[in-house]
Structure formats: structure tokens, C-alpha cells
Amino acid sequence: MTDINLNQIFLNLQKQMIQKLSSNREIIFHPTFKGDASEINWIDWLKTYLPRRYEVDKAFVIDSNNRFSQQLDLVIYDRQYSPFVFNQDGAIYIPAESVYAVFEVKQELDKANLFYAAEKIKSVRLLNRTSAPIVHAGGHIQEPKPPFRIMGGILTLASGWADTFGEGFQNCVSTLDEHSQIDIGCVLEKASYTLTYQEASYSLETSQNEETLIYFFLKLLINLQKLGTVPAMDIEAYARAIKSI
């Protein structure tokens, strides 16, 4: 039996990802196209390596009260238990009940981009999410599952702060309200991080420089596993938006 080095595999993947994103930054000069290329790279990478139960797309998130979020660069959502996801000429609309996590993708981590990501995340967390009972074989009814807290994060190539997670970063994070809080992120050239919040404080954990991508990916998987499965959506709540039903 031949042993494999998982750490080396992820280090090679990290080098490939940095090379792709760095090339986009140097070759593509239009900021919109540059941002689109970064989003596509992250979406493709996560679609390749996340378990099949998770879908990943750029999308809007909607609720049964006819409200919708700002457009998110990257949404991780459930397709197995979601009866509908709308795709209108490339604009994807996902019901809020199906969402596990949302991310903003930027070139750099800095004050403006962090607050911009926080507002995007907030626009999703403020949406209404329904939950319906599940009827199992034999008539057993499982009570509605309370909706979990949607994970929010930001993905970048570089940092605009000399000290990536120093005073500037922490001052920004400390001002975020509960709906805007950022839980996880990746600065590919520097490090990845997770934030855990208590009532009036938070704790910050960061990766080693050479383990940026593997840290982010494993922490993302761990947090997704903790969320379990999305609640069963109340389809009748959405049906009420249709006058004939």
C-alpha cells in the first residue's frame, strides 16, 4: 500500500488557485470582469470538492414574503430538499430555507470590502425562513426543525492591511451586528480565519500561512456538518403568493 500526503495535495491545489487568481488580476484590467473571473474560480473549485449534497452558485436569495437579498457572489445551498430553484436568463433565485452559507468574493480584504460583504450577508439573514413538519413512513411526524444561522464569509486573494488580522481587521469585526457577522474567510496569499461570537465578544482563529486553503476547506466542511440538513420548507407559504391557489 502506498501512502499519500494529503497536506501536499492541498498545498498543490492552493498553489494552482493562487496562480489562477493572480493571473486574472494581472491580465484582466476591467474590475467587473476581474471580479467575475475570481467568482467563477471559487465556485468551480467548491463545486469540485464539496460533497454532492451541496450546490454552489452566484445567486439571489428569496423568501415566501416576496423579499429578496442582494446578489451574492457565492451561495452554498441544498438542492436535494429544495423543490425549486429559479434560473431566469442566468439570474438564479434560491429560497432562503435552502441556504447553508453565503460568501462575497473580492480581490483584497480591507475595511470597505469587509463591510460590503457584511451588508450582503445581512440581506440574506434578515429574510424569512419557513419550516414544515416531515411525515415519515408509517405516519410518524417529525416536528419542524428551527432554521439554523446561515454562515457568512468573504474570500480574497490578498489583504489591504499590512497586518492582515491586526487592529484594522479586528476593529471592523467588532462593530458588526449579529446579522452582519462574518464567520469564516480565506485570504489565499496570507491565511484563512474563523470567528466565533459570544454575547459581547468574539474569538479569532487563523491558519498557518502555508495551510491557507486546506484550513479554510476543512473548517467550512466542519461548520457545514454542524448545520446538518436544511429544514423542510413550507411550500404552502410560497403557494400563497400565487393568487389562484
JOFENLIN-V139382 format. One record per residue. RES is the residue in three letters. PHI is phi in whole degrees, 0 to 359 (NA if undefined). D_FIRST is the distance of its C-alpha to the first C-alpha in Angstrom with 1 decimal. Layout:
RES&PHI&D_FIRST, RES&PHI&D_FIRST
This chain:
MET&NA&0.0, THR&262&3.8, ASP&282&6.5, ILE&242&9.7, ASN&254&13.2, LEU&298&15.3, ASN&298&18.4, GLN&293&18.2, ILE&299&17.9, PHE&291&21.0, LEU&297&22.7, ASN&292&22.5, LEU&297&23.8, GLN&298&26.5, LYS&298&27.5, GLN&297&27.8, MET&294&29.9, ILE&297&32.2, GLN&297&32.7, LYS&298&33.8, LEU&290&36.1, SER&293&37.5, SER&297&38.2, ASN&299&40.0, ARG&293&42.1, GLU&277&43.2, ILE&268&43.8, ILE&267&45.2, PHE&265&48.5, HIS&286&49.8, PRO&300&48.8, THR&293&48.5, PHE&295&46.3, LYS&297&44.2, GLY&295&43.7, ASP&299&42.9, ALA&296&40.2, SER&296&38.6, GLU&299&38.8, ILE&299&37.2, ASN&297&34.2, TRP&293&33.6, ILE&299&34.2, ASP&298&31.8, TRP&295&29.1, LEU&291&29.5, LYS&298&29.8, THR&288&26.5, TYR&252&24.5, LEU&285&26.6, PRO&303&26.0, ARG&297&28.2, ARG&293&30.8, TYR&257&32.0, GLU&258&34.2, VAL&224&35.2, ASP&205&38.5, LYS&280&41.5, ALA&197&44.2, PHE&265&47.3, VAL&245&47.1, ILE&239&50.0, ASP&230&51.4, SER&284&53.8, ASN&261&56.8, ASN&67&56.7, ARG&256&55.3, PHE&215&52.5, SER&278&50.6, GLN&293&50.5, GLN&287&47.9, LEU&261&44.5, ASP&297&42.2, LEU&209&39.1, VAL&239&39.1, ILE&260&36.2, TYR&217&37.5, ASP&264&36.8, ARG&252&37.6, GLN&295&36.6, TYR&254&39.5, SER&254&41.9, PRO&287&44.3, PHE&207&45.4, VAL&226&44.5, PHE&270&47.2, ASN&231&46.7, GLN&250&50.0, ASP&53&49.9, GLY&91&46.7, ALA&270&47.9, ILE&262&45.6, TYR&239&47.1, ILE&241&44.9, PRO&297&46.4, ALA&302&46.1, GLU&297&44.6, SER&271&41.5, VAL&271&40.6, TYR&264&37.9, ALA&205&38.2, VAL&226&40.2, PHE&224&39.7, GLU&258&42.0, VAL&247&40.6, LYS&225&42.5, GLN&287&42.2, GLU&229&43.1, LEU&269&43.2, ASP&210&46.8, LYS&301&49.7, ALA&297&50.9, ASN&290&47.5, LEU&294&46.5, PHE&292&49.8, TYR&296&49.5, ALA&297&46.1, ALA&298&47.5, GLU&292&50.4, LYS&298&48.1, ILE&299&46.0, LYS&299&49.3, SER&296&50.6, VAL&273&47.7, ARG&295&47.9, LEU&277&51.6, LEU&288&51.3, ASN&282&52.0, ARG&235&49.1, THR&270&49.9, SER&207&48.0, ALA&244&48.8, PRO&293&48.1, ILE&248&45.5, VAL&263&46.5, HIS&268&43.8, ALA&302&44.1, GLY&90&46.9, GLY&88&48.9, HIS&292&47.2, ILE&253&47.9, GLN&266&45.6, GLU&298&47.7, PRO&304&47.4, LYS&275&44.6, PRO&298&46.0, PRO&299&44.8, PHE&274&42.4, ARG&283&42.9, ILE&291&41.6, MET&286&39.3, GLY&229&40.7, GLY&202&39.4, ILE&222&39.8, LEU&241&37.4, THR&221&38.5, LEU&273&37.4, ALA&229&39.6, SER&237&42.1, GLY&276&45.8, TRP&267&46.1, ALA&300&45.6, ASP&259&44.2, THR&309&42.0, PHE&245&42.1, GLY&276&45.3, GLU&300&48.8, GLY&300&49.3, PHE&298&46.3, GLN&291&47.0, ASN&297&50.7, CYS&294&49.8, VAL&300&47.4, SER&291&49.9, THR&267&52.5, LEU&285&50.5, ASP&281&51.7, GLU&298&49.5, HIS&278&49.3, SER&260&48.4, GLN&302&45.8, ILE&262&42.6, ASP&262&39.5, ILE&205&36.7, GLY&196&36.4, CYS&221&34.6, VAL&248&36.1, LEU&308&33.3, GLU&280&34.7, LYS&240&35.4, ALA&190&33.7, SER&253&33.3, TYR&207&35.2, THR&230&36.1, LEU&238&39.5, THR&242&40.4, TYR&254&44.0, GLN&252&46.3, GLU&302&50.0, ALA&233&51.4, SER&208&48.4, TYR&210&44.8, SER&240&41.7, LEU&246&39.7, GLU&235&36.0, THR&234&34.5, SER&273&31.1, GLN&287&30.3, ASN&306&31.3, GLU&279&27.9, GLU&243&26.4, THR&303&29.2, LEU&287&27.4, ILE&294&24.5, TYR&298&27.1, PHE&300&29.4, PHE&295&26.9, LEU&291&25.5, LYS&295&29.1, LEU&298&30.3, LEU&298&27.8, ILE&300&28.7, ASN&292&32.4, LEU&295&32.0, GLN&298&30.4, LYS&295&33.3, LEU&288&35.8, GLY&72&34.4, THR&259&36.1, VAL&299&39.3, PRO&292&42.5, ALA&290&44.0, MET&285&46.7, ASP&277&50.3, ILE&295&51.0, GLU&297&54.7, ALA&296&55.0, TYR&284&54.0, ALA&296&56.1, ARG&295&59.2, ALA&286&59.0, ILE&261&60.0, LYS&297&63.7, SER&278&63.8, ILE&261&61.3
